[in-house]
């Protein structure tokens, strides 16, 4: 819940000016502004041909109805939204989003030809009790049960340990890699080898330009879900530039 539509306009335009072709030639960048900003950002991205995909932070499970204050998936699709974050830890912990609601939201996103970014992760208590994999397995089993194998292959899964969100304390690269490996194996177990190979796995939790390369060095981590470091164009551009350099060969 940052940036009104005017601030979002200036931030995304600034980001587009800072990104060089080589920064984004091998990576995909999406921005997920508040609902009130989506139309403004859509017009900017399309009008100036910025190398940025438009995303949303959440949507309702139903396509329409008496759900005051909610946003339906077809409304987002009409605005050119490509990605929708589903089951972010704040939706789960602050607004009581259940695993069943996450699964229903995944189906809604796919019904309207958008791609979900499924968030999974454990609390500090679950981590300390050695239940990280149990927590991830429960969240993934429920979510993947809503998808066909070919949908799993196009899925983005963001591992965001709840204890690291906004805390300034990132998981270690090894911890994130272990979770990412478990996620990939779980997806492959539910959807087959093509799904396991195709799913893109992100790490999210106090990501910045200084630690981005450490996470991307792990083979099962394909990208990053960036929170606080995305609020300023200069900071976000540095993260993107770091990620882009991880995929370029030394010769380029």
N, C-alpha and C positions, 0 to 999 in steps of 0.2 A: 504494500500500500504506500508506494512512493511515486512522486511526479504526476502533476496534473497534465492535461493534454498539451499545454504550452511548453512546460519543462520537458516533457517527453519528446516533443517535436525538436527542440534545440539539442537534446541529448543524442537522439538517434541521428540527426543530421551531422552533428559533430563527430559521432562515431564513424559514419560513412566517409567523411572527409579524411579521417585518420587512417582508414584501412587502405593498404596498398594491394594491388592485384596479387602479388606473391603471398600476402598474408592469408588470403582466403582461397587460393587456387586449389588447395587440397583438403580444405575443411569446410564445414557448413556452420553458419552462425544464425541463431534465431534470437529474437528479443520477445519478451513476454510482458508487455505493459498492462496496467489495470484496464478493465473493460472500457472505461470512459475515454481511454486514449487510443483505442484500437483503430478507429476510423481515421484519425489524424495521422497515425504512424503508417497505416496502410497507404494512404494517398502519397505520403512522403516517399516510402520505399518504392512504390510503383512509379511515381512521377519522376524520381531521380535515379531509377534503376540501381538502387543500392544492393550490394551483395548480401542481403539479410533476409531471412525468412521471418514471417510474422507468426507469433505464438500467443496463446492465451494461458491464463493461470489456473483455470478451473472451468467446469461447466456442469449443468444439471443432467440427470440421467434421462429425463423425459424430453421429447421434442417440443412440447408445448403444454400449457396447462396453468392451473391456478397455483402458482408457486412464486408469490410476490418476492421480488428482489433477486430471483435467480436468472441465469442466462442459459439459453438452450444451445445445443450444438449446432443446429442449422443456422442460428443467428451468427455464430462465429464463422461457419463455412462461407456464408454470404459475404463476409468481410475479407475473404482471402486468407484466413488463418490456416496455417499448415500443421502446426503442432499444438497440442493441448497438454498441459501438465495435469496428471491424474494422481490423486492420493498423496499430495505433498504432505510432509510430516505436520505442517501447521494445520492443514485441513483435517488431518486425522486427530491431532491432539487438542486443538482449540475448538473445532467445530464438530467433533464426534463422527467424522466420516468413517464408516465401517468397511471391512473387506468386501462385503456384499455390494455396498454402494460403489466402491472402487471398480468392481467387476462390471456393474451396470453402466458406469460412466465410460469404461473402455469400449463397451459395445456401442454406446451413443456416439462416441468420437469416430469409430470405424464406420458406423452407418452413414456418416456424412463425409467420408473420404478424407478425413484428417488423420494424423498420426499421433498416438498418445506417447507421452513421456511418463512412464509409470515409476513412481517413487516408492522405494522400500528402504527400511532401515530400522535399527534397534535403539531402544532407550539406553541410558547409562546403566540402569539397574539390570536390564537384560544382558548387556555386555559384561558387566561385572559378575553376573551369575553364569557366564559361559553359554548363554542361550542365543547368541547372534544368529547362528545358522538355523535354529528352530524358528526364530522370529521371521527370518527371511523366507524360509520354506513355507510357512503358513501364509504369508502375504502373497508369495508368488503362486502357490497352488490355487488360491482363490482367484487371483487375477487371470492366470493362464487358462483356467477353466472356462473363461468367457471368450476365448479366442480360438480360431482355427490355426493349424500349424503355419499356414502361409502368412497369417496376421502376426504370429509370433516372430517370424523372420524379419518383419519390418518394424518391430517394436523397439523403442528406446527405453531402457531401464536405468534409472538413476539410483545408485546406492547413496543414500544420504543418512549417515548415522545421526540420529536425532540429537545426541549429546554434542555433536560438532556444529549444528546449525546455529549460526550467529554468535557462537561462543568465542571465536578467535582461536579455537583449539581444533586443528584439523587432525583427522586420522593419519596415521603413518601410511606411507605408500604401500608397505607390506600388508598392513591391515586392510586397506582398500583393495589391494590386489587379491587377497584371500577371499574377500566378499564377492568381488567381481567374478572370480573363477567359480565360486559356488553358484552364483546366479547363472552363469553360462551353462554349467553342467545341468542345472535344474531346468532351464529352458530346453536344452537338448533332450533331457529325459521326458519332457512333456510333449515336445513338438518335433523331435527328430533332429538329425545332425544338421540339416539345412537351417533349421530355426536357431540352433545353437551357434552356428557360424554367422548367421545373418543379424542376430540381435546386436544392437549397439548398446554398450554399457558405459554409463557415465559415473563419475564420482562427484558428489556435491557436499560441501561442508567447509566453510572458511577457506575457499579456494582463492588464490591470488597469483599474480605474475611470478612471485618468488617460488611458489611450490608447485605450479602447474606442470612443469617438465618432469618433476619426480613422479607424479601420478601417471602421466602419459608414457613414461618409460616402461610401465607394466603392460605386458602383452594383452591382458584381458580388459584393460581400460581404454575405451575408444574416444572419450570426450569428457567434458566437464559441465556440471550444472552450477552456474556462477550466481551467487547472491549479492552480497554487499559490494563486491568489487565490480559489479556491473552498473552501479548507480551513477558513476562518473565516466564519461566517454573515454577520458585519458586512461583510467585504470582498466576498463574493459578492453580497450584496444591493445594494451600491453599483454593482457591475458591471451587474447586472440593471436597476437603476434608470436607469443611463446608457443602456443599450441601449434600454429602453422609451421614453425621451425622444426617441431618434432617430427613432422611428416615429410619434410624436404630432405633430399640427399645433400651431402656436403657440396656437391658440384653445383647445386642450384641456390 
